[in-house]
Each structure stands twice: as structure tokens, then as C-alpha cells.
Amino acid sequence: MSTPTSATIEDQGVASVDLSTSIGSFRLPAPTMTASGCAAAGAELAPYLDLAALGAVVTKSVLREARSGRATPRMAETPSGMLNSIGLQGPGIDAFLAHDLPVLAEAGARVVVSIAGGDPEEFGELAGRIAGLGPGSPVGAVEVNISCPNVANRGLVFACDPGASRAVLEAVSGAVRASARPDLPVLAKLSPDVTDLVAVALACTEGGATGLTAINTTLGMVVDPVTLRPQLAGVTGGTSGPAIRPIAVRCVWQLTAAQRAGVLPDVPVVGAGGVASGADALQLVAAGACAVQVGTATFADPSAPARVARELEAELARRGVARLADVVGIAHEPGRGTTRGAAR
Ligand SMILES: Cc1cc2nc3c(=O)[nH]c(=O)nc-3n(C[C@H](O)[C@H](O)[C@H](O)COP(=O)(O)O)c2cc1C
């Protein structure tokens, strides 16, 4: 499918599409963001796109201390995606605040800071440091990566247990409420590797999450076809890329269906998983996402988060849709689908 130019959009009589969206108090001029961990702290994408024009830059998950991550090899290719077992590599919160965040502020980026920890206290401390920066900072939201091991419970990831997820969100939202930014949106980033996603999401909102991101990677494994040994040093890894897009669409659908049924609070849902084009992003939006993250696609095309926004605009313009908001969740509404000009 070729991407229509602005001339072809105008030829069809749609001058522009309003792509703006919001996550609570966080206003985004465009609905695409980077996905955590796929572009370090974000500044490395600056040669390829205008960071200030993106909806937001989502940082690699930040921890209290510097960490070097897991042993190598920690990336493996797989059909329509990849596996990673990077672990939570990073410079720690002090270096992040001293070096990485100022670079993003200087570039005019809106920033979602992803945080991770081994216990609720670490999450709370990190959230307090970030929210404590005050309203002048470039931070528009905190994303809570609950797909990391709970040191107090045999390394079981928080996201797989509603009670543990709630405890993390309580620590984060408590720290945010006590800060200079009490209304800073708090996104809980969900794992698809659960039996009852809505139960975990509900526990997160009960804990104080004001938004949800779906999804993190799904656990996979590759056996080296030559050595017949696990290809990743960590044996298992997180699967990402187009292979998981149907899982992401399903998760966004389940969350927003639960919201429509009154089972889950009506907080914003951000979609992530296998988005490589505007048409991919539109699937997540139609399923109910108000914004979309682009991760693995960035490795092949560092401009992907910006390109996906342009392609999404063209997809909507071709259908005669003037506002992104008009198609958020449209897949839930029988009789409201679009056909006009849709690419097949
Ligand atoms: C190499 C790599 C590193 C990642 N690191 C993080 C991370 O630090 N924190 C996090 O919440 N998600 C992390 N993710 C998950 C992505 O943010 C995203 O949720 C997932 O990859 C699905 O999106 P995608 O298919 O567009 O990549 C990572 C993904 C990859 C591929």
C-alpha cells in the first residue's frame, strides 16, 4: 500500500484530520508515541524525526539504581517479530534526571517516564522523584512497568497478580498525589500473559492508575536450530512486533469492552504491540485505544513513530474522518464501521 501524499488527501476533499488526543490532563497533539525500551531515553531518535511533533517519547523503564541487564545473547529474531531478554538495563534515576530528561526537554518533547522496581517502595520512590519535578518539567505522565519481577515473591512478575499490581499502583499514585503534580496521569502497563486481564486492570485502577497501556511483550522462547539450545542466554524472552498485534488488539478490546459494560473505570487506554503502519495503529484505535505506541518497528525504521502518525492521518482522511476521536472504539459499535476509501 502506498502512503497518500497530502495532495491526494486534499484531492479527496479532506483538508486535515484532528489527531489530537489526551490522557487525563496530558494533551497530545498526535496519537503516536515511542514504546518503552525501543529507543533508550528517546534522544537517539532525534536525527530521524522531530521529537516535539510526536505525541510523546516513552523512556526505557528507569530504576532506582544503574543496571547492566541480562547476559547476552538477549535478542532473537522470530517470524513477524523478535524476542528480547534485555532485562532492565539503564543508568538509574539520578543519571536519568541529570542527563537524559534535560536532553528531551531541550528537544521540546513531551515525555512519559516509564518506571520499574523490585518492590512497591521502589516504584513509589521513583514516582515521587518524577512527579516532584513540578509542572515545568517535560513529563506528561508516568508509565508503570509492572512486568518486572517482585523480589519479595520468588520473582513472580507484579503484572500477573492483581494484588501485587494494586500494591505497586497504590505506592505510585500515593507518591504522585503527595507531589507537586498531584494530577500527573499514571498509566499501568499491562502484561498479556494473564488469564483475566480485566481483573488485573481493575486492581490497577483501584490502586490509583488513571490510565492503562496494553500491552507489554508476551513470553516466548526460541531454540537455536543448529545447536538445539535456547537461543537467548536468559532462555525465555519477551515477544514483540507484528506477531503480537492480534494479542494487543484483543487486549485493548477486552479492556474497553469491560469499560463499556461498566465493569472497569473509564480511564484512557493506550495501545501497544506490533504497530508498524497507520493501518496497524487504526486497528488498535478502533478497538478502543486513544493513543498508540510504536516499539519494535523502530529498530527497522527509526522514523516509524512519526511515519505511523502520518499514515494514520491518511487512513482517516481517506475515510472522510475529520477527528481521531470519532473512531476511538468504533469496532465496538455495530453499524458504525467505515468503508469509504478504505485500503483493502
Ligand atoms: C528491546 C525491547 C526492550 C523493551 N524494554 C521495555 C521496558 O524497559 N519497559 C517496558 O515497559 N516495556 C519494554 N518493552 C516492551 C515495549 O515497550 C512494547 O510494550 C512491546 O514491545 C510491544 O510493542 P511492539 O510490538 O511495538 O514492540 C521492550 C520491548 C523491546 C522489543
PDBQT file of the ligand as one rigid body, heavy atoms in Angstrom, charges set to zero:
ROOT
HETATM    1  C1  LIG A 401      14.159  -4.444  23.103  1.00  0.00    +0.000 C 
HETATM    2  C2  LIG A 401      12.911  -4.133  23.894  1.00  0.00    +0.000 A 
HETATM    3  C3  LIG A 401      13.037  -3.549  25.156  1.00  0.00    +0.000 A 
HETATM    4  C4  LIG A 401      11.875  -3.253  25.901  1.00  0.00    +0.000 A 
HETATM    5  N1  LIG A 401      12.005  -2.651  27.119  1.00  0.00    +0.000 NA
HETATM    6  C5  LIG A 401      10.889  -2.292  27.819  1.00  0.00    +0.000 A 
HETATM    7  C6  LIG A 401      10.995  -1.586  29.053  1.00  0.00    +0.000 A 
HETATM    8  O1  LIG A 401      12.085  -1.227  29.521  1.00  0.00    +0.000 OA
HETATM    9  N2  LIG A 401       9.847  -1.295  29.709  1.00  0.00    +0.000 N 
HETATM   10  C7  LIG A 401       8.599  -1.631  29.224  1.00  0.00    +0.000 A 
HETATM   11  O2  LIG A 401       7.588  -1.312  29.860  1.00  0.00    +0.000 OA
HETATM   12  N3  LIG A 401       8.478  -2.266  28.029  1.00  0.00    +0.000 NA
HETATM   13  C8  LIG A 401       9.577  -2.600  27.331  1.00  0.00    +0.000 A 
HETATM   14  N4  LIG A 401       9.444  -3.232  26.114  1.00  0.00    +0.000 N 
HETATM   15  C9  LIG A 401       8.110  -3.528  25.593  1.00  0.00    +0.000 C 
HETATM   16  C10 LIG A 401       7.659  -2.469  24.592  1.00  0.00    +0.000 C 
HETATM   17  O3  LIG A 401       7.574  -1.199  25.193  1.00  0.00    +0.000 OA
HETATM   18  C11 LIG A 401       6.277  -2.819  23.983  1.00  0.00    +0.000 C 
HETATM   19  O4  LIG A 401       5.308  -2.847  25.008  1.00  0.00    +0.000 OA
HETATM   20  C12 LIG A 401       6.272  -4.167  23.277  1.00  0.00    +0.000 C 
HETATM   21  O5  LIG A 401       7.493  -4.410  22.617  1.00  0.00    +0.000 OA
HETATM   22  C13 LIG A 401       5.130  -4.270  22.263  1.00  0.00    +0.000 C 
HETATM   23  O6  LIG A 401       5.226  -3.270  21.282  1.00  0.00    +0.000 OA
HETATM   24  P1  LIG A 401       5.963  -3.506  19.846  1.00  0.00    +0.000 P 
HETATM   25  O7  LIG A 401       5.436  -4.797  19.293  1.00  0.00    +0.000 OA
HETATM   26  O8  LIG A 401       5.608  -2.294  19.039  1.00  0.00    +0.000 OA
HETATM   27  O9  LIG A 401       7.430  -3.577  20.144  1.00  0.00    +0.000 OA
HETATM   28  C14 LIG A 401      10.596  -3.553  25.367  1.00  0.00    +0.000 A 
HETATM   29  C15 LIG A 401      10.491  -4.131  24.096  1.00  0.00    +0.000 A 
HETATM   30  C16 LIG A 401      11.624  -4.429  23.362  1.00  0.00    +0.000 A 
HETATM   31  C17 LIG A 401      11.478  -5.042  21.986  1.00  0.00    +0.000 C 
ENDROOT
TORSDOF 0
